[in-house]
Amino acid sequence: MGRNPERQSAAPRLAEISKELDDTWFAWSGPVIGEAGTNITAYYRIQGPHLVIEYAPQRDEPGNHVHTMYRDPTNDYGSALLKQ
């Protein structure tokens, strides 16, 4: 079987994030118990030195939707690459 290019390119990033797990935090805002057949609106954030992940459901009309975000705060808009 051939090599998986996605796995190869993700490996260095996963190694970096794994080394920083002791400095990575999880935050939750919203209910912790839901009723069967209903949706809950809860926000969460995972943040470490080189990682930010957010999940933010939006309750609006005509329908509900979700905002998500993944970024490296040390390399916003490729700033680390531009410095090179």
GINOR-V978230 format. One record per residue. RES is the residue in one small letter. SS is DSSP state (hx for helix, st for strand, lp for the rest). PSI is psi in degrees with one decimal (NA if undefined). BURIAL is b if it has 16 or more other C-alpha atoms within 10 Angstrom, else e. Layout:
res & ss & psi & burial
RES & SS & PSI & BURIAL
RES & SS & PSI & BURIAL
//
This chain:
res & ss & psi & burial
m & lp & 143.0 & e
g & lp & 170.3 & e
r & lp & 151.0 & e
n & lp & 105.5 & e
p & hx & -32.7 & e
e & hx & -42.6 & e
r & hx & -39.7 & e
q & hx & -41.8 & e
s & hx & -26.8 & e
a & hx & -22.8 & e
a & hx & -47.8 & e
p & hx & -37.2 & e
r & hx & -45.1 & e
l & hx & -37.4 & e
a & hx & -41.8 & e
e & hx & -47.4 & e
i & hx & -40.8 & b
s & hx & -38.3 & e
k & hx & -23.3 & e
e & lp & 15.0 & e
l & hx & -33.4 & e
d & hx & -19.2 & e
d & hx & 20.3 & e
t & lp & 136.8 & b
w & st & 155.0 & e
f & st & 130.8 & e
a & st & 141.9 & e
w & st & 138.7 & e
s & st & 120.3 & e
g & lp & -177.0 & e
p & lp & 153.1 & e
v & lp & -6.0 & e
i & lp & 133.3 & e
g & lp & 160.1 & e
e & lp & 142.5 & e
a & lp & 134.4 & e
g & lp & 2.0 & e
t & lp & 156.6 & e
n & lp & 147.7 & e
i & lp & 151.8 & e
t & lp & 110.0 & e
a & lp & 144.8 & e
y & st & 141.5 & b
y & st & 157.9 & b
r & st & 134.3 & b
i & st & 124.2 & e
q & st & 130.9 & b
g & st & -177.3 & b
p & lp & -34.3 & e
h & lp & 25.9 & b
l & st & 131.8 & b
v & st & 125.8 & b
i & st & 129.6 & e
e & st & 144.5 & b
y & st & 116.5 & b
a & st & 95.5 & b
p & st & 142.2 & b
q & st & 130.6 & e
r & lp & 103.8 & e
d & lp & 171.9 & e
e & lp & 144.2 & e
p & lp & -10.1 & e
g & lp & 168.5 & e
n & lp & 150.0 & e
h & st & 172.9 & e
v & st & 137.4 & e
h & st & 131.7 & e
t & st & 155.0 & e
m & st & 138.2 & e
y & st & 128.3 & e
r & st & 163.5 & e
d & lp & 108.7 & e
p & lp & -13.5 & e
t & lp & -1.3 & e
n & lp & 40.7 & e
d & hx & 131.8 & e
y & hx & 29.5 & e
g & hx & 21.1 & e
s & hx & -35.5 & e
a & hx & -39.9 & e
l & hx & -40.5 & e
l & hx & -33.8 & e
k & hx & -26.9 & e
q & lp & NA & e
//
